Amino acid sequence: MPPNYEFVAVFFVTSFEPVSLSERLLNSCMKKTLIALLFAPLLGLAQVPVSGIWRASIATHGGGLPINFEINPSSKSENLDIKIINGAEKSTLGDSYFRADSLVVPFDLYDAELVFRVTKSTEMQGYFVKKRNGKTAYRMAISALAGEADRFLNLKPSTVKVNGKWMADFFSDATNHSPGVGVFEQIGNKVTGTFLRTSGDYRFLQGNVSGDSLFLSYFDGSGVNMLRAKVNGTRFTGRYTSGLSGVRTVEATFNSNAALPDLKKLSFLKPGYDRIDFKLPTTSGELISLQDERFKNKVVVIELMGSWCPNCLDESRYLSPFYKKYKDKGVEVIGLSFENSADLAISGPKINNFQKKIGISYPLLFAGTAEDKTIAQVLPMLSKMNGYPTTFIIDKKGIVREIHTGFSGPGTGKYYVDWISEFEHTIQSLLAEK
C-alpha cells in the first residue's frame, strides 16, 4: 500500500470568559503577538507553532500513521512542552527545542526524534528519525496540522462493535505464529485498547471504527505501530505494521475467555539449577554480585531490561516506587540492562538517563548487548528467555521462586492492576518465610 498522506482542516479558537467578538479577536491578536515577541529573539526567523492539540501523519509502508500531540508553553522560555497522546497517556521523554529553523522533539530514551520545519504557526512538515547508537537507522516523512480531530480521518458510520476480548494470532508466515489477546473499548466510533503479548503489551493503542473496519495506531518515539483490519461479526483479519518494514497478519476471534499461555512457565532454569549468579558493573564501574552482603537474607527482584524497551520503561516505573516502599522490609531490586551497544561509553549514558528520568534508586548493571549469545554468557543457567522485560523473584535463601516473562503495563487496565496485586502478594509471602 503506498503512503497515505492525511490532512485535517484547522479551526483554532481561543476561549476565555464570555466576551464580545471584537474582544475575542483582540485577545487572540495580543496572545499571538506576545508569543512572537517572547520567542523572536531566540528563534531568529523560525515560526512558532500555536499551542493546543495537533494531528500528524507519518508516511509508513502501511499507509499514513496518525498521531496526536499537544503543544504548551514550557517553563523554559526557549522550549515548548510537547506531549504525545495515545489513549489515556500523555507522555514526553525529552525537552523540545529549536535548532536553527527546525523544531526538534527528542525521544532520548529511544534514540529518536521528530524534526519539524514550521511552515506556518498551524502547519509543520518534517521527519521522524530513528537512530541506532547515534546514527540514523531510518527516517519517515511527517506532516502536522493544528486542530483537534479524530485519530483517523474520512470515517464512515460504524457498523461493527469491537468491545471486549479477542483471541488473536500474529504471523508473518506459516511457521511463525504467536498469540495475543486484544482488549478494546469502543465509544461511538472511537476505540482504545491494547494487545497483550507474551513479550509484553502494545501499550496504549488508539483509533477508530469506520464502517466495518478497525484502525488503531500507537507512537511514542520507540517506533511506529498500526493495525488496519476488517471486522466480520465475531472475527477480524488485518495487517499489523511496525517500523520501517515490519508486517504481520493478525487474525482474531471474539472470546471473553481469551488468555495467553502461563507467563511464569515460558522462561526457566536449566535442569540442576535453582539459583542464578552474575558479576556485572554499574555505569561507574562498580562490580555487583548476588553474593554481595547487601543481598544476603533478602528477597531480591531482578529485572532483565533495556533502556530502549517501552515495556521495560513501564515495569521500571512501577518497580521504582515499589523499591522505596519495600527496601526497609527486606527487599532488593537489581536491573540488568541489555543495550544496543557493547561499548559502555555509548550505553552508559543511556542507562544513566533512564535511571534519572524514572527516579530509580536501585542499581542498574550493564549486561552487554541485547542478544541471545550475550544472555547465555551472563546467565548460562537460564534455559530460555522470551522477551524484555523478564523478571526473577528470588527468596531469602537465594533460590529462584518465579520467572515472569513480559509485563502488563498501565495500558492493559485490569491486567496491570492484577499483576501488581499478585506480584506484591508473592513478595509479602516470601518476606514472611523464615
N, C-alpha and C positions, 0 to 999 in steps of 0.2 A: 504494500500500500504506500503510495507516495506521501510525502509530508503534507499535512493539512494545516494551513495557517488559518487560525480563527481570530476574529476580531469582535469587539463589543462597542456599542455606541456609548458615548460618555455623557453623563448627566451629573454634574458636580454642584452640590448645593451646600452652602454654609448656613447652619441654623443655630440661632441663639434664642433669646427671649423674643416673643412676638413683636415684630416691628413692621414699619411700612416697607413697601418695595424699594423706595429710594434709600431708606436707611440700610436695608439689606445690601444693596449694591455698594453703598459707601463702605459698609463694614467689610465686604468682600475685597474691594479695592485696597482698603487700608491694610488688610491682612496680607494680601499678596505683595504689596509694596514693602511692608515691614520685613517679610521673609527675604525678599530680594535684597534689601539694604543690609540685613544681617549676614547673608551668605556671599554677597558680591565680592567683598574684599578677599574672601578665602577661595573662591571658585574661579575667579577670572571670568572667562566667557561661558563657563558651564551653566546649563539650565538647572533649575531646582525643581524636582518633581513635587507635585501637590501632595498634601497629607491625605490619608484616608485609605480605602480599600482599592487594590489594584487586581487586575486579572491579566495573566500572561499565558502564552502558549509556546511550548518548546517543540521544535521540529524534530521528531524522532522517527525511527524506522517503523513504528507502529501508528504513526499519524501525529496530529497535534496533541500534545500532552498538556492539559490546562493546570495551572497552579494559581493560587490566590495568595496575596500578601498584603500587609498593612504597613503604611509609612507614617511615622510620627516624628516630631522634632525630638532630638536627643538632648540629654543634659550636657553633652559635649557639643559645643556650638558648631564644630566643623563636621560633625557626623549626623546621620539620620538613624532613628530607631526603626529598623525594618524587621518585621516578624512574618515568617512563613506560616500560612494557615492550612492545616489538614484536620478536618473534622473539629473535634473539641480542643485540638492542640494548636497553640501559637508558640512558635519556637524561633530562636535565633542562636547561632553558635559563634558569632563574631561581630564586632562593631563595623558597620558600613563606613565607607569613606570615599572621598573624591580623589581620583588620580588623574591629573591633567583635566581633560574634559569628560572623563568617564566616572560613573558611579559604580563602585565595587562593593558587592555584598559577599563577604568571605564566609566560608564554612570550614574553619581552620581545623576542626577535628577530622574532617573528611577530605582534606587536601583538595578543596574545590572552591569555586567562586562563580557568582553571576557578575558579568561586566556589562554595564548598560551605557549607551550614549543617549542622553536625554535630549531628544529632538524637539520636544515641546514639554511644557510643565505637566501635561497629561498623557505623554506618549514617550516610550523608550524602545530602543532596539539594541540587540547585543548578542551575547553568547553565554551559555552555561559551559564552564570549563572544568573538566575533571582531570586531576593530576595524579601522578604516582611518584612519590619521593621528590616532589617539587617540579617534575617535568610533565608537560601536558600529555595526557593519555588520549583524550578526545575532547571535542567541543561541539556544541549543538546551538543552532541559531534560536534566539528567543525574541519575541515581541511582546510588549506590555502596554496596556491602556488603563487609565484611572477610571474608577466607577465600579459599583457593586453589580455582580452578575452571577448567574448560575455557574457551576463548575464547568459544565459542557453547554454548548450553545445549540440553537436551531432544534429545540426539543419538540417532540410530538406528545400529545396527551398519553399518559401512562396507561397501558392495557394489562400490565402484569404486576404482581407483588413479589418481593424478594425477602420480606421479613423472615427472620428465624435462622435456623442452622442448615447448612448444606454440606454433605459429604463430597469432597472434591478429589479429583485425580489430576495431578500435574504431570505432563510427559512431553518430552521432546522427540522421542522415537519409541518404537515398540519395546525397547529394552530398558528404558529409563523412566520409570514411573515412581511417583512419590505422593503420599496422601496429604490432604489439607482439609481443614474444617472452616467453611465460610460462616461468619456470623454477621448478619446485616440488620440494620434498622432503616425502614423506609417511611418517610412522612411526605405525602404528596408524591412529587417526582424526585425528591432529594433522598439520597442514600448515604449512610455512613456505616462503617464496619471494618472488618479485617479478615484475613485468613490466618489461622493457626497452622504452623508447620512444625515438623519435628525439629527443625533447626532454629525455631523462633517464629514470632508472628510478623505479619506485614504492616504492623503499626496502624496509623490512622488513615485508612482509605476513605476517600470522599468522592461523590459523583452523583449521577442521575440515572433515572429510568426514562427512556424515550420510546414510546410505543411498546414494542416487545423486546427492546434492547437495554442492556445494563452496561453503563460506562463508569469506571472507577479509576482514580489516579492518586498517586502519592509522590511527594517530592519534599526532601528536607536537606538536600545537598549531598547526601550519601549516594544518590543515584536517581534514576527516573524509572517509575513503575506505573503500568497502566493495564487495565483489563477492559476488553470490549467483547461482549457476549450476547448471544440470542437466548431469550428465555422462552421455553415451551412448557407451560404448566409447571410440573414439579422437577423439571430438568433445565439446565442451561449448558451451552457449549460456547467456548470463546478462545481468545488468544491473550495470553499474558506476556507483555513485552517489558524488557528491562534493559538498562544500559545502552550501549552502542548497537548491539545486535542480538541480544538475548530474546528468544521466542519459545514459549511453551504453550501447548494446547491445554485447556482446562475443561474438564467435563465434570459436572456436579449434579447431584440429586438431592432434593429437599429431604431432610432426615432429622427429626427432633432429637434423635439419639446419636447423632454423628459424633465421633470421637477419634482421637489419634491413638496410635499404639502407646503402651505404657512408657513414658519418657524416662522412667527410672531404670529401664532394662535395656536401653539402646546402647549405652556405654558401660563397660565393665572391666574389671581387672582380670589379668591372665590367671589361669589355674595355679594355685600355690601361693598367690599373693592376697593379702588382706589390708595392706597399707602402702602408702606412696612416700617418696622422699625426693628431694632435689636440693641443689645449692645454686642459687641464682642471684645476680646483682640487682640492686636498685640502680636508678639512673646516675646516682653519685658514686657507684662502685662498691657499696657495702654488700657483702655476701650474706644471704639469709637462707637458713635451712629449717626444716621442721624439727630438727634436733636441737635447735636453739632453746635456751632456758625459758624464754617468754611463752613458748607454745606448750610446755610440759603441763600435763594435767588440765589442759584447756580443750574446750570444744572448738574446732577450727573449721572455718568455711574457706574453701579455695575456689576462686573463680578463674577459669581459663577464658581469656577475653582478648580483645584488641581495641585500641583507641579508634579504629576505623569502623567498628561494628555498631550499628544502631541498636540492636537488641542488647549488646553489652552495655551501651550507654544507659538503657532503661534499667537493667539489673543493677548497675553500679549506682544509679540514682536512688535505688531502694536500699542497697547494702550500706551506703554511706551513713544515713541516719540510723539504720539498724545497728551498725557497729557502735555508734555513740551510745545507743540505748543499752547494749548488752556487754560492752567491753569490761565493765566493772563487775559483771556477773560471771565472768569466766569464759568469754568468747573472744576468739581472734579471727581476723579475716585477712586473707592474702590474695592479691590479684597477680596471676601470671599472664603477662602481656605478650602476645604473639603479634608481631608487627609486619609491615611490608618490606622493611629493610633490615638486614643483619647488622648494619652499621649503627652502633649506639649513638654516634654523633647525629644521625638523622632521626632515629626512632626515639631517642631520649627526650628531646624537646616535645614530641607529640605526646608521650606518656605524661610528662610533667604538665602539659597544657590540659590534658584530660583530667588529671588529678586535681588541678587547681580549679577548673570550671565547675566540677561536681562537688568540690569540698571534701575529697577523700582523705581521711587521716590514717588509714591502714596502709601497709606497704604495697606498692606495685613493683613487681620484679620484671626485668627484661628477659624474656624467654627465647628470643630469636624470631625467626620468620614464621608466618602462619602457613606452614607446610607439614604434610604428614610425616616426612622424614625428620623434621625438627621436633615434632611432638614425640616421635618414637625415641629420640635421643634424650629429651628432657624427662619423659615419663615412660621408660621402657616396660614398666609393668602394666601399662594401660593397653588393653587389647583392641579397643575401638573407640574412636571419637567421631561423633556425627554432626557436630556443628558448634558454633560460637553463639552464646557462651555455653560452657559446660561447667557444672558446679558440683564440687565434692563437699560432703559433710563428714567430718572425722570426729570420733568420740575422744574422751579424755585419755584413753589408752593408746591412741594413735591409729585405731582401726577405722577403715573407710566403711561408713554405715550406709551411705547413699551417694549415687552419682546421678545427677539430673541433667538431661540434655535440653538445651534451649531455654527460653524464658518467655513467659506470658506477660507482656508488658501492659501498661495502662490502657492501650488501645483495645485490649481484649475484654475490658469491663469485668464481668463476674469472674472470668478465669484468672485475672490479675488478683482480685480480692481473695479468691480461693487459694491461689499459690502462696500468697503471703501468710494466710491463716495456717495452712498445712506446714509451711516451712518453719514458722515460729513455734508451732506445736512440737515439731521434731527437735528443734534446738532446746526448748524447755524440758523435753523428756530426757535428752542427753545430759543436760545440766543437773537433773535430779538424780542421775545414776552415780553410784559411789565409785 
